[in-house]
Amino acid sequence: MKRITAAAAACLCMQFHVTTAQAGTVLASVDLRSQTMTVSEDGVFKYRWKVSTARRGYITPTGSYTAKWLSRDHRSKKYDNAPMPYAVFFNGGYAVHGTYELKHLGRPASHGCVRLEPRNAATFFSMASQVGLSNTRIIINQ
């Protein structure tokens, strides 16, 4: 009986170890000057997308952040119930999320969030969901 219990415990430990080894990392790097976001997974470049960050009078916070929470169909309580699809929140109310104002991508236009084309936001949201919030980093540089 002890051998069966020990074998079961060993199998369980190996199963958790494999899960940890499979957890990847996602890094989103936002460049405020070029209004672009590059995304890499496990150190391998995957995407470069146009974004819109804070327009005059607002700020997009610079620094390095870990993703905090996700909201697939979020709406802004602060800005007239504005849609924020596929939101990945990283600093209080700041998030990387989709926008339907596509003509503004590539130049500052937001209240501080990092806006993406909805399809790209869905891709980033999915990546963050798969690797986990603690393995999703967002770096915002001037």
Buried (B, 14 or more C-beta within 10 A) or exposed (E): EEEEEEEEEEEEEEEEEEEEEEEBBBBBBBBBEEBBBBBBBEEEEBBEBBBBBBBEEEEBEEEEBEBBEBBEEBEBEEEEEBBBBBBBBBBEBBBBBBBEEBEBBBEBBBBBBBBBBBEBBBBBBEBBBBBEBEBBBBBBEE
